[in-house]
Amino acid sequence: MPAYAPELNPDEGVWSLLKRAMGNFVVANLPGLVRIIKRKLRRSSTGRT
């Protein structure tokens, strides 16, 4: 499988959107990172940015 194949792996699109939404966030710890990722994923699933 190629390194990047969104047509074969739909998760690639999700990670692409998440990386774009996170931009240059800086977090102090792992729980902070998890909280931000969950928030961004919820917003992207509802269509909000």
N, C-alpha and C positions, 0 to 999 in steps of 0.2 A: 504494500500500500504506500502511496506517495506521502511525503511529510505533510503536505497540506492539500486536502481533497474535500472541499465542502460538499460536493455532490455525493460523495460516499460517506461522509460523516457530518450530519447536521449540527453536531456540537461545535464544530469549527465556527459557525456563524454566531452562536451564543457567546463564545469566548471573544470573538472579534468585537461584538457589541459591548461586552463587559469591559474590555481593555480600553475601548474608545470612551466609554462613559466614566471610567475611573480617572483617566487623564494622569495628572501628576499628584494624586493623593499621597499623603504621607501619614502613616499610622505609627503609634508608639508601641503597639504590641499585637500579638496574634488575635486575641478576642476583638480588638478594634478593627482589624482587617476583615475578619469573618462577618462582623456586624455590617460593615460597608458593602461587602460583596452581596450579602443577603438582601440589603436594602435596594441595591442596584438591580439585582435579579428580579425582585418583586416588582419594581417600577417598570422594568422592561417587559415583564409578562403582562402587565396591565396596559401597556402602550404609552405610559408616561415616561418622561425623561428627566 
